[in-house]
Amino acid sequence: MRQLVTRRWLLAAAAVLGAVGSLGLAAGTVLAHAELTSSNPANQSILASTPSEILLTFSEGVDPVGESIRLVDADGNAVPLGPLDQSQGDDTLRTPVPATIADGTYVVGWQAISADSHKIRGAFTFSVGAATPTAPGVIDEIFDAGATPQSDSLLLGVGRFMSFAGIGVLLGALFLAAVLVPELIGERRIGIVLVVAALAATVGTALMFAGQAHLIGGSYLAWGDVVQIQSGRWWLARLAAIGLFALFIPARSFVASTLGRVEVALAALVVCGVVAAGGHAVAGDSVVLGFAATVIHLAAMSIWLGGLVLLAFGVPRSWFWWTASQFSRWALGAVVALALTGTINAWRQLGSLSGLADSSYGRWLVIKLLLVVVVVAIAFFSRRMARSDDEPELDGEPVDQAPADHASDALAADVDVDAPVSPPQEAPVALRRTVMLEIAGMALILMATAGLVNSPPPPSAATTESASAVVGERIVQVELEPAVTEGAEMHIYLSSPSGGLDRADEITVTASLPAADLGPLDIETVPAGPNHVIATDVTLPVAGLWTFDVTARFGEFDQVVFTVQIPVSK
């Protein structure tokens, strides 16, 4: 009777997970990374009278956050606006301008939450009557108000790492335990691994909620605000999916059966679909392909990580060699799937190899790929030691392969998990060490993955622009990588045709957009070498032909100003 009730609960859980998963597939076909496509008033427009409203239109649905639209005059004084609404669709943000405003230039700052959970923001200008110069610092203050606090970004990163790791171990370890060692599915140490994984996944997702809640509503407990956004609803579905999947943990006899293994596999894929629907899988180009690739990527990660944790902490030492030899083929398939799907997602989000160095997303991807190469190399030696067709020797004696036949027979029928099982042979120390190294490497890969997910994908059409100027015998070269309004990196090089240029004592940079009477904006730089400075995460309010003034000081009385122009896109 007890097993019947448990089985009914598990069937109900699988049905609920299936329904949630179908929603994930549907979402994957329509969601994409949001970008501002138009505004009313238009950027840099000059109006005859006060506009009745400010209307922003995005490429996909967005969610408002905090002061989603701010309006300030050329001196930085705030202009009161009416209530925000999305009455013209979830891909718009609209607010009325209730009072007549004086002639001059105004700056609109906006921010919203995209479907992939990242905050997007920007600014543009318009003028009433005639354009007027904006005071220094006006644009910077608007962007500082919309910036993501470091504490929230850290909390989101830690939460994503714990959530990914917990889900990977929970799904992979339970499935592989049922397939490889069904005789041990009721062992206490396997149960501890699964429970700890479920708790880590739950706590990690809760930390994600807390970080996003503070980012949106200013309170770590404002979870209701998070549920109102698209990604937040998928995170809530993730919590539910983790809880429903955890119902498989105490159902030992059912999980070890043929039907149980099938249901565990299907439910695991659905959980992967729920996780994918709340992140980068629903952003960028080719969303359907990206969603499918991400689900397979998460499933392969779960197989690899869950199998390694099962080997290291779940199975007894006497079962290690047998489990490792059978896990070898699963690990090989997981590595191949990770490589293929990782390549697909990198192509979708970066669009070109230049994005690897031009964005934090690309740099995290490079770190992750390097770690994968190292871990795969370690796994190669582990798999060689664990090949089931070899006859490895343990303490001078050949391994008895008889348990393989026993385990294979167990897979073909339901298993009495409470029956005593004769252990196979002891594992070699070298193999156990390489598996522990693999686990450590996988932990680093998951950290890199959390950093990757924490970083917004770079603009798909980002390009590098450069310009140079000559003053006397001195040359400046300015490079903007990529030449976009947000997240660019600037390099400034000073040189001389003769090659004998003295080292500058100070190099400073300002930016202005004469067509919109913006600037000058100070750009902070740090030394990167002799006559070379860089500026990271350069933020410019609007697209256009920007003018950059580079001031180089040599000693107390020698100062040179170079002026270059670089086109900047969104």
Secondary structure, DSSP 4 states (H G I P E B T S, - for coil): -HHHHHHHHHHHHHHHHHHHHHHHHHHHTT-----EEEEESPTTEEESS--SEEEEEESS--EEEEEEEEEEETT--B------B-TT-TTEEEEE--S---SEEEEEEEEEE-TTS-EEEEEEEEEESS--PPPTTHHHHHHHHHSPPHHHHHHHHHHHHHHHHHHHHHHHHHHHHHHH-GGGTT-HHHHHHHHHHHHHHHHHHHHHHHHHHHHHHSSTT-HHHHHTSHHHHHHHHHHHHHHHHGGGTT-HHHHTSHHHHHHHHHHHHHHHHHHHHTTGGGSSS-HHHHHHHHHHHHHHHHHHHHHHHIIIIIS-HHHHHHHHHHHHHHHHHHHHHHHHHHHHHHHHHHSSTTHHHHSHHHHHHHHHHHHHHHHHHHHHHHHHHH-TTS--EETTEEPP-HHHHHHHHHHTS---TTS-----PPPPHHHHHHHHHHHHHHHHHHHHHHHHHHSPPPPTT---EEEEEEETTEEEEEEEES-BSEEEEEEEEEE-TTS-PPPPSEEEEEEEEGGGTEEEEEE--EEEETTEEEEEEEE-SS-EEEEEEEEEEETTTEEEEEEEEEEEB-
